[in-house]
Amino acid sequence: MLIIPAIDIIDGKCVRLTQGDYAQKTVYNEDPLEVAKQFEDAGLHRLHLVDLDGAKAKRIINHRVLERIAGATSLVIDFGGGLKSHEDLRIAFESGAQQVTGGTVAVKEPELFMDWLKVYGGERIILGADFKDGNIAVSGWQEQSQLELFAFLADYVAQGVKYTISTDVSKDGLLQGSAIDTYQRIREELPELKLIASGGVTSMPELERLREIGCFGAIIGKAIYENKISLKDLMAFNA
C-alpha cells in the first residue's frame, strides 16, 4: 500500500484545515518545498498536493508551488483543488502533476469530467469521492449532495475510472481514525477500483488495517504534522 503524504496550500504556505473549515487553519511551514523534500528524504515516493486557494476560487491558483516541488523532487504528485476546466488541467500537467483529482466537477459537471477521462485516461484522472453520512459531499465539503457514495463510485468505475481518493469529511483533520468499515465495503463491492483512503488516518495499526483490506494507498496529513505518525515509522512501513 502506498503511503501518500498530503500538503495543502494557502497563500503559498503548507497548512492544514480541520474538516475543510478555512477558519480552522494551522500553518505548518512557510515553504511547501521544504516539507516535500523531507517526505522524499524519508523514502516516500508520492505526494497529494491540494490547492485550497484554488478550491475556493474555482480555478487553479498555486501551480507555481506545484512547479517548484515537481522541479526539485522526484515525487509522483497528484494535484487537486479548484480544477474546473481543460485549461486548469493543462496548467496542472504542464506544471508537473502526474495525476489530478476531480471531485466537485464529477458531481456537478459529469460530462466535463468524462471529457477529462477520454482525453487523459483513467491512469491520470483520479475521482475525488468525499462523503458524509453515506452521501457525496462537494464544494470543499460545504455542500452535501443526494448522491449515494457506492452508486456514485460504481457508475464512474463503469465509465472507466480506475482510481478514487475517498475522504470521510466527518473525520478529516480530527485525528480520530478513518472510515475503515466504509473502505472495506468499497473494496468488496468494487475490487477493481484502486482505493486511496483519506481522512482521519492517525496510527500505524490503522495503516496496517487499511493495507489488510486492500487499499491501494492512504493519504496522511495532520497525523504527520502533529507527530502522531513519524516519518521514521512510515519508512519502516514502506520497507
C-alpha positions as CSV (number, residue, x, y, z in Angstrom):
1,M,0.0,0.0,0.0
2,L,1.3,3.4,-1.0
3,I,1.8,6.0,1.8
4,I,0.9,9.4,0.3
5,P,1.6,12.4,2.5
6,A,-0.5,15.5,1.9
7,I,0.4,19.1,1.5
8,D,-2.4,21.6,1.5
9,I,-1.6,25.1,0.2
10,I,-3.0,28.5,1.1
11,D,-1.1,31.7,0.2
12,G,1.8,29.5,-0.9
13,K,2.2,28.0,2.6
14,C,1.8,24.5,3.9
15,V,-1.4,24.4,6.0
16,R,-4.0,22.1,7.4
17,L,-7.7,22.7,7.9
18,T,-10.0,21.0,10.3
19,Q,-12.9,19.4,8.4
20,G,-12.4,21.7,5.5
21,D,-13.0,24.9,7.5
22,Y,-10.9,27.8,6.3
23,A,-11.4,29.4,9.7
24,Q,-9.7,26.5,11.4
25,K,-6.4,26.8,9.7
26,T,-2.9,25.9,11.0
27,V,0.2,27.0,9.1
28,Y,2.9,24.3,9.5
29,N,5.6,25.6,7.2
30,E,6.1,28.7,5.1
31,D,7.8,26.7,2.4
32,P,6.0,23.6,1.0
33,L,9.1,22.6,-1.0
34,E,11.0,22.1,2.3
35,V,8.2,19.8,3.5
36,A,8.1,17.9,0.2
37,K,11.9,17.4,0.4
38,Q,11.5,16.0,4.0
39,F,9.0,13.4,2.6
40,E,11.3,12.5,-0.2
41,D,14.3,12.2,2.2
42,A,12.2,9.8,4.3
43,G,11.9,7.5,1.3
44,L,8.3,8.4,0.4
45,H,7.6,8.5,-3.4
46,R,4.2,10.1,-3.7
47,L,2.6,13.4,-2.8
48,H,-1.0,14.6,-2.6
49,L,-0.9,18.4,-3.2
50,V,-4.1,20.4,-2.7
51,D,-4.6,23.9,-3.9
52,L,-7.0,25.3,-1.2
53,D,-6.9,28.8,-2.7
54,G,-7.9,27.2,-6.0
55,A,-10.7,25.2,-4.4
56,K,-12.2,28.5,-3.1
57,A,-11.6,30.4,-6.4
58,K,-12.8,27.5,-8.6
59,R,-9.7,27.7,-10.7
60,I,-6.0,26.7,-10.3
61,I,-4.1,29.2,-8.2
62,N,-1.0,27.6,-6.7
63,H,0.5,26.0,-9.8
64,R,3.9,27.7,-9.1
65,V,4.1,25.7,-5.9
66,L,3.4,22.5,-7.9
67,E,6.1,23.5,-10.4
68,R,8.7,24.1,-7.7
69,I,8.1,20.8,-6.0
70,A,7.9,18.8,-9.2
71,G,11.1,20.5,-10.4
72,A,13.1,20.0,-7.2
73,T,12.0,16.5,-6.2
74,S,11.2,13.1,-7.8
75,L,7.9,12.8,-6.0
76,V,4.9,11.5,-8.0
77,I,2.4,14.2,-7.5
78,D,-1.4,14.1,-7.7
79,F,-2.8,17.6,-7.7
80,G,-6.3,18.8,-6.8
81,G,-8.3,21.8,-5.6
82,G,-10.3,24.0,-7.9
83,L,-9.8,22.2,-11.2
84,K,-12.8,23.1,-13.2
85,S,-11.7,23.3,-16.9
86,H,-9.5,21.8,-19.5
87,E,-7.2,24.8,-19.1
88,D,-6.8,24.1,-15.4
89,L,-5.7,20.5,-16.2
90,R,-3.3,21.7,-18.9
91,I,-1.7,24.0,-16.4
92,A,-1.5,21.3,-13.7
93,F,0.0,18.7,-16.0
94,E,2.5,21.2,-17.6
95,S,3.5,22.3,-14.1
96,G,4.5,18.7,-13.2
97,A,1.5,16.8,-11.9
98,Q,1.3,13.2,-12.9
99,Q,-2.3,12.8,-11.8
100,V,-5.1,15.2,-11.0
101,T,-8.1,14.8,-8.8
102,G,-11.6,16.0,-9.7
103,G,-14.4,15.8,-7.1
104,T,-17.0,18.6,-7.3
105,V,-16.7,18.6,-11.1
106,A,-17.5,14.9,-11.2
107,V,-20.8,15.6,-9.4
108,K,-21.8,18.9,-10.9
109,E,-20.4,18.6,-14.4
110,P,-20.1,14.9,-15.2
111,E,-19.8,15.5,-18.9
112,L,-16.7,17.6,-18.4
113,F,-15.2,15.0,-16.1
114,M,-15.9,12.3,-18.7
115,D,-14.2,14.5,-21.3
116,W,-11.1,14.6,-19.0
117,L,-11.2,10.8,-18.7
118,K,-11.3,10.5,-22.5
119,V,-8.5,13.0,-23.1
120,Y,-6.1,11.9,-20.4
121,G,-7.2,8.4,-19.5
122,G,-8.0,6.6,-16.2
123,E,-4.4,6.5,-15.1
124,R,-4.1,10.2,-14.9
125,I,-7.6,11.3,-13.7
126,I,-8.5,10.4,-10.0
127,L,-12.1,10.6,-8.9
128,G,-12.5,12.5,-5.7
129,A,-15.3,10.9,-3.7
130,D,-15.6,12.9,-0.5
131,F,-18.5,11.7,1.6
132,K,-20.5,12.3,4.8
133,D,-23.2,10.1,6.2
134,G,-23.0,7.9,3.1
135,N,-23.6,10.7,0.6
136,I,-21.2,12.6,-1.6
137,A,-20.0,16.0,-0.3
138,V,-18.9,18.7,-2.7
139,S,-17.6,22.3,-2.9
140,G,-14.8,21.9,-0.3
141,W,-17.3,19.8,1.8
142,Q,-19.6,22.8,2.3
143,E,-22.4,21.0,0.4
144,Q,-23.8,17.6,0.8
145,S,-25.4,16.1,-2.4
146,Q,-28.1,13.4,-2.6
147,L,-25.7,11.1,-4.4
148,E,-25.1,7.8,-2.5
149,L,-21.4,7.0,-2.3
150,F,-21.4,3.4,-3.5
151,A,-23.7,4.1,-6.5
152,F,-21.6,7.2,-7.4
153,L,-18.4,5.1,-7.4
154,A,-19.9,2.2,-9.3
155,D,-21.3,4.5,-12.0
156,Y,-17.8,6.0,-12.7
157,V,-16.0,2.7,-12.5
158,A,-18.3,1.5,-15.3
159,Q,-17.2,4.5,-17.3
160,G,-13.5,4.0,-16.9
161,V,-12.4,5.4,-13.6
162,K,-9.5,3.4,-12.1
163,Y,-8.6,5.5,-9.0
164,T,-10.5,7.2,-6.3
165,I,-9.5,9.3,-3.3
166,S,-12.3,8.8,-0.9
167,T,-12.5,11.0,2.2
168,D,-14.9,10.8,5.1
169,V,-15.2,14.5,5.7
170,S,-16.7,14.0,9.2
171,K,-13.3,12.6,10.2
172,D,-10.8,14.7,8.3
173,G,-8.4,16.6,10.5
174,L,-9.8,15.3,13.8
175,L,-7.1,12.6,14.3
176,Q,-9.8,10.1,15.5
177,G,-9.4,7.4,12.9
178,S,-10.7,6.8,9.4
179,A,-13.8,5.2,7.9
180,I,-12.4,1.6,7.7
181,D,-15.8,-0.1,7.5
182,T,-16.7,2.0,4.5
183,Y,-13.4,1.3,2.8
184,Q,-13.8,-2.4,3.4
185,R,-17.2,-2.3,1.7
186,I,-15.8,-0.4,-1.3
187,R,-13.1,-3.0,-1.6
188,E,-15.6,-5.8,-1.5
189,E,-18.1,-4.2,-4.0
190,L,-15.6,-2.6,-6.4
191,P,-12.4,-4.7,-6.1
192,E,-11.1,-3.4,-9.4
193,L,-11.1,0.2,-8.1
194,K,-7.7,1.5,-6.8
195,L,-8.9,3.0,-3.5
196,I,-6.9,5.7,-1.7
197,A,-8.2,6.2,1.8
198,S,-8.1,9.7,3.2
199,G,-9.3,11.5,6.3
200,G,-8.6,10.8,9.9
201,V,-5.7,8.3,9.4
202,T,-4.0,8.6,12.8
203,S,-1.9,5.5,13.8
204,M,0.3,2.8,12.4
205,P,-2.1,-0.1,13.3
206,E,-4.7,1.8,11.3
207,L,-2.4,1.8,8.3
208,E,-1.8,-1.9,8.7
209,R,-5.6,-2.4,8.7
210,L,-6.0,-0.4,5.6
211,R,-3.3,-2.4,3.9
212,E,-5.0,-5.7,5.0
213,I,-8.3,-4.7,3.4
214,G,-6.5,-4.0,0.1
215,C,-6.4,-0.2,-0.1
216,F,-4.1,1.0,-3.0
217,G,-2.9,3.9,-0.9
218,A,-3.5,6.0,2.2
219,I,-3.2,9.8,2.5
220,I,-1.8,11.1,5.7
221,G,-1.7,14.8,6.6
222,K,-2.3,16.1,10.1
223,A,-1.1,13.0,11.8
224,I,2.4,13.7,10.3
225,Y,2.4,17.4,11.2
226,E,1.1,16.8,14.7
227,N,3.7,14.0,15.2
228,K,1.1,11.2,15.7
229,I,2.9,9.2,13.0
230,S,6.6,9.7,12.4
231,L,8.4,9.7,9.1
232,K,10.7,7.1,10.6
233,D,7.6,4.8,11.2
234,L,6.5,5.4,7.6
235,M,9.9,4.4,6.3
236,A,9.7,1.1,8.2
237,F,6.1,0.6,6.9
238,N,7.3,1.0,3.3
239,A,10.4,-1.2,3.8
